[in-house]
Amino acid sequence: QVRLVESGGRLVAAGGSLRLSCVASIDTFTKYFMSWFRQAPGKEREFVAAINLSGGSTYYGDAMKGRSTISRDNAKNTLYLQMDSLQLEDTGIYYCAASPSSFGSSATLYDVWGQGTEVTVSS
């Protein structure tokens, strides 16, 4: 059973940067495509970014394209999301998710989800 634990969320001023981490408790991390989603208060869950098994291919949603970078360290079983130029609308719960089969923007592709880490952007 894969378990995902996110961290790094906190209160940050608009224009600032933040790096989120997601640690996977599994020996076969390299067999999972990974992604980040987010959910703002009162809104539906939204795709942020995804990454393939090796980390050599990435895919970004419109929400944070150009302001975020997804990466993974397979030796540490860890997924990252670097977020820059944060805006008020980036406030929300950020989730990492894992899929053994493929990656993309649909939440239905992902079988395992973390509990989320909260990001609050203040003015």
Contact map, one row per residue, 1 for C-alpha under 8 A:
111000000000000000000000010000000000000000000000000000000000000000000000000000000000000000000000000000000000000000000000000
111100000000000000000001110000000000000000000000000000000000000000000000000000000000000000000000000000000000000100000000000
111110000000000000000001110000000000000000000000000000000000000000000000000000000000000000000000000000000000000111000000000
011111000000000000000111100000000000000000000000000000000000000000000000000000000000000000000001100000000000000111100000000
001111100000000000000111000000000000000000000000000000000000000000000000000000000000000000000000000000000000000001110000000
000111110000000000011110000000000000000000000000000000000000000000000000000000000000000000000011000000000000000001111000000
000011111000000000011100000000000000000000000000000000000000000000000000000000000000000000000000000000000000000000011000000
000001111100000001111000000000000000000000000000000000000000000000000000000000000000000000000000000000000000000000001000000
000000111110000001110000000000000000000000000000000000000000000000000000000000000000000000000100000000000000000000001111000
000000011111000000000000000000000000000000000000000000000000000000000000000000000000000000000000000000000000000000000111000
000000001111100000000000000000000000000000000000000000000000000000000000000000000000000000000000000000000000000000000011110
000000000111110111000000000000000000000000000000000000000000000000000000000000000000000000000000000000000000000000000011110
000000000011111100000000000000000000000000000000000000000000000000000000000000000000010000000000000000000000000000000000111
000000000001111100000000000000000000000000000000000000000000000000000000000000000000111100000000000000000000000000000000111
000000000000111110000000000000000000000000000000000000000000000000000000000000000001111000000000000000000000000000000000000
000000000001111111000000000000000000000000000000000000000000000000000000000000000001110000000000000000000000000000000000000
000000000001001111100000000000000000000000000000000000000000000000000000000000000111110000000000000000000000000000000000000
000000011001000111110000000000000000000000000000000000000000000000000000000000000111000000000000000000000000000000000000000
000000011000000011111000000000000000000000000000000000000000000000000000000000011110000000000000000000000000000000000000000
000001111000000001111100000000000000000000000000000000000000000000000000000000011100000000000000000000000000000000000000000
000001110000000000111110000000000000000000000000000000000000000000000000000001111000000000000000000000000000000000000000000
000111100000000000011111000000000000000000000000000000000000000000000000000001110000000000000001000000000000000000000000000
000111000000000000001111100000000000000000000000000000000000000000000000000111100000000000000000000000000000000000000000000
011110000000000000000111110010000000000000000000000000000000000000000000000011000000000000000000000000000000000000000000000
011100000000000000000011111000000000000000000000000000000000000000000000000010000000000000000000000000000000000000000000000
111000000000000000000001111110000000000000000000000000000000000000000000000010000000000000000000000000000000000000000000000
000000000000000000000000111110000000000000000000000000000000000000000000000000000000000000000000000000000000000000000000000
000000000000000000000000011111110000000000000000000000000000000000000000000000000000000000000000000000000000000000000000000
000000000000000000000001011111110000000000000000000000000000000000000000010010000000000000000000000000000000000000000000000
000000000000000000000000000111111000000000000000000011000000000000000000010010000000000000000000000000000000000000000000000
000000000000000000000000000111111000000000000000000010000000000000000000000000000000000000000000000100000000000000000000000
000000000000000000000000000111111100000000000000000110000000000000000000000000000000000000000000011110000000000000000000000
000000000000000000000000000001111110000000000000011110000000000000000000000000000000000000000000011111100000000000000000000
000000000000000000000000000000011111000000000000011110000000000000000000000000100000000000000001111000100000000000000000000
000000000000000000000000000000001111100000000001111000000000000000000000000000000000000000000001110000100000000000000000000
000000000000000000000000000000000111110000000011110000000000000000000000000000001000000000000111100000000000000000000000000
000000000000000000000000000000000011111000001111100000000000000000000000000000000000000000000111100000000000000000000000000
000000000000000000000000000000000001111100001111000000000000000000000000000000000000000000011110000000000000000000000000000
000000000000000000000000000000000000111110111100000000000000000000000000000000000000000000011100000000000000000000000000000
000000000000000000000000000000000000011111111000000000000000000000000000000000000000000011111000000000000000000000000000000
000000000000000000000000000000000000001111100000000000000000000000000000000000000000000000010000000000000000000000000000000
000000000000000000000000000000000000000111110000000000000000000000000000000000000000000000000000000000000000000000000000000
000000000000000000000000000000000000001111111000000000000000000000000000000000000000000000000000000000000000000000000000000
000000000000000000000000000000000000001101111100000000000000000000000000000000000000000000000000000000000000000000000000000
000000000000000000000000000000000000111100111110000000000000000000000000000000000000000000000000000000000000000000000000000
000000000000000000000000000000000000111000011111000000000000001000000000000000000000000000000000000000000000000000000000000
000000000000000000000000000000000001110000001111100000000001101000000000000000000000000000000000000000001110000000000000000
000000000000000000000000000000000011110000000111110000000001111110000000000000000000000000000000000000001000000000000000000
000000000000000000000000000000000011100000000011111000000111100000001100000000000000000000000000000000001000000000000000000
000000000000000000000000000000001111000000000001111100000111000000000100000000000000000000000000000000111000000000000000000
000000000000000000000000000000001110000000000000111110111110000000000111000000000000000000000000000000100000000000000000000
000000000000000000000000000000011100000000000000011111111100000000000000000000000000000000000000000001100000000000000000000
000000000000000000000000000001111100000000000000001111110000000000000000000000000000000000000000000000000000000000000000000
000000000000000000000000000001000000000000000000000111111000000000000000010000000000000000000000000000000000000000000000000
000000000000000000000000000000000000000000000000001111111100000000000011000000000000000000000000000000000000000000000000000
000000000000000000000000000000000000000000000000001111111100000000000000000000000000000000000000000000000000000000000000000
000000000000000000000000000000000000000000000000001101111110000000000000000000000000000000000000000000000000000000000000000
000000000000000000000000000000000000000000000000111100111111000000000100000000000000000000000000000000000000000000000000000
000000000000000000000000000000000000000000000000111000001111100000000000000000000000000000000000000000010000000000000000000
000000000000000000000000000000000000000000000011110000000111110110000000000000000000000000000000000000000000000000000000000
000000000000000000000000000000000000000000000011100000000011111110000000000000000000000000000000000000001000000000000000000
000000000000000000000000000000000000000000000001000000000001111110000000000000000000000000000000000000000000000000000000000
000000000000000000000000000000000000000000000111000000000000111110000000000000000000000000000000000000000000000000000000000
000000000000000000000000000000000000000000000001000000000001111111110000000000000000000000000000000000000000000000000000000
000000000000000000000000000000000000000000000001000000000001111111110000000000000000000000000000000000000000000000000000000
000000000000000000000000000000000000000000000000000000000000000111111000000000000000000000000000000000000000000000000000000
000000000000000000000000000000000000000000000000000000000000000111111000000000000011110000000000000000000000000000000000000
000000000000000000000000000000000000000000000000000000000000000111111100000000001111000000000000000000000000000000000000000
000000000000000000000000000000000000000000000000100000000000000001111110000000001110000000000000000000000000000000000000000
000000000000000000000000000000000000000000000000111000000100000000011111000000111100000000000000000000000000000000000000000
000000000000000000000000000000000000000000000000001000100000000000001111100000111000000000000000000000000000000000000000000
000000000000000000000000000000000000000000000000001000100000000000000111110011110000000000000000000000000000000000000000000
000000000000000000000000000000000000000000000000000000000000000000000011111111100000000000000000000000000000000000000000000
000000000000000000000000000011000000000000000000000001000000000000000001111111000000000000000000000000000000000000000000000
000000000000000000000000000000000000000000000000000000000000000000000000111111000000000000000000000000000000000000000000000
000000000000000000000010000000000000000000000000000000000000000000000000111111000000000000000000000000000000000000000000000
000000000000000000000011110011000000000000000000000000000000000000000001111111100000000000000000000000000000000000000000000
000000000000000000001111000000000000000000000000000000000000000000000001111111110000000000000000000000000000000000000000000
000000000000000000001110000000000100000000000000000000000000000000000111100011111000000000000000000000000000000000000000000
000000000000000000111100000000000000000000000000000000000000000000000111000001111100000000000000000000000000000000000000000
000000000000000000111000000000000001000000000000000000000000000000011110000000111110000000000000000000000000000000000000000
000000000000000011110000000000000000000000000000000000000000000000011100000000011111000000000000000000000000000000000000000
000000000000000011100000000000000000000000000000000000000000000000111000000000001111110000000000000000000000000000000000000
000000000000001111000000000000000000000000000000000000000000000000110000000000000111110000000000000000000000000000000000000
000000000000011110000000000000000000000000000000000000000000000000100000000000000011111000000000000000000000000000000000000
000000000000111110000000000000000000000000000000000000000000000000100000000000000011111101000000000000000000000000000000100
000000000000011000000000000000000000000000000000000000000000000000000000000000000000111111100000000000000000000000000000100
000000000000010000000000000000000000000000000000000000000000000000000000000000000000011111100000000000000000000000000001111
000000000000000000000000000000000000000100000000000000000000000000000000000000000000001111100000000000000000000000000000100
000000000000000000000000000000000000000100000000000000000000000000000000000000000000011111110000000000000000000000000011100
000000000000000000000000000000000000000100000000000000000000000000000000000000000000001111111000000000000000000000000111100
000000000000000000000000000000000000011110000000000000000000000000000000000000000000000001111100000000000000000000000111000
000000000000000000000000000000000000011100000000000000000000000000000000000000000000000000111110000000000000000000011110000
000000001000000000000000000000000001111000000000000000000000000000000000000000000000000000011111000000000000000000011110000
000001000000000000000000000000000001110000000000000000000000000000000000000000000000000000001111100000000000000011111000000
000101000000000000000100000000000111100000000000000000000000000000000000000000000000000000000111110000000000000011010000000
000100000000000000000000000000000111100000000000000000000000000000000000000000000000000000000011111000000000011111000000000
000000000000000000000000000000011110000000000000000000000000000000000000000000000000000000000001111100000000011110000000000
000000000000000000000000000000011100000000000000000000000000000000000000000000000000000000000000111111100000111100000000000
000000000000000000000000000000111000000000000000000000000000000000000000000000000000000000000000011111000000011000000000000
000000000000000000000000000000011000000000000000000000000000000000000000000000000000000000000000001111100000100000000000000
000000000000000000000000000000001000000000000000000100000000000000000000000000000000000000000000001111110000100000000000000
000000000000000000000000000000001110000000000000011100000000000000000000000000000000000000000000001011111000110000000000000
000000000000000000000000000000000000000000000000010000000010000000000000000000000000000000000000000001111100100000000000000
000000000000000000000000000000000000000000000011110000000000100000000000000000000000000000000000000000111110000000000000000
000000000000000000000000000000000000000000000010000000000000000000000000000000000000000000000000000000011111110000000000000
000000000000000000000000000000000000000000000010000000000000000000000000000000000000000000000000000000001111110000000000000
000000000000000000000000000000000000000000000000000000000000000000000000000000000000000000000000000000000111111000000000000
000000000000000000000000000000000000000000000000000000000000000000000000000000000000000000000000001011110111111000000000000
000000000000000000000000000000000000000000000000000000000000000000000000000000000000000000000000111100100111111110000000000
000000000000000000000000000000000000000000000000000000000000000000000000000000000000000000000000111100000001111110000000000
011100000000000000000000000000000000000000000000000000000000000000000000000000000000000000000000111000000000011111000000000
001100000000000000000000000000000000000000000000000000000000000000000000000000000000000000000011110000000000011111100000000
001111000000000000000000000000000000000000000000000000000000000000000000000000000000000000000011100000000000000111110000000
000111000000000000000000000000000000000000000000000000000000000000000000000000000000000000000010000000000000000011111000000
000011100000000000000000000000000000000000000000000000000000000000000000000000000000000000001111000000000000000001111100000
000001111000000000000000000000000000000000000000000000000000000000000000000000000000000000001110000000000000000000111110000
000000001100000000000000000000000000000000000000000000000000000000000000000000000000000000111100000000000000000000011111000
000000001111000000000000000000000000000000000000000000000000000000000000000000000000000001111100000000000000000000001111100
000000001111000000000000000000000000000000000000000000000000000000000000000000000000000101110000000000000000000000000111110
000000000011110000000000000000000000000000000000000000000000000000000000000000000000011111100000000000000000000000000011111
000000000011110000000000000000000000000000000000000000000000000000000000000000000000000100000000000000000000000000000001111
000000000000110000000000000000000000000000000000000000000000000000000000000000000000000100000000000000000000000000000000111
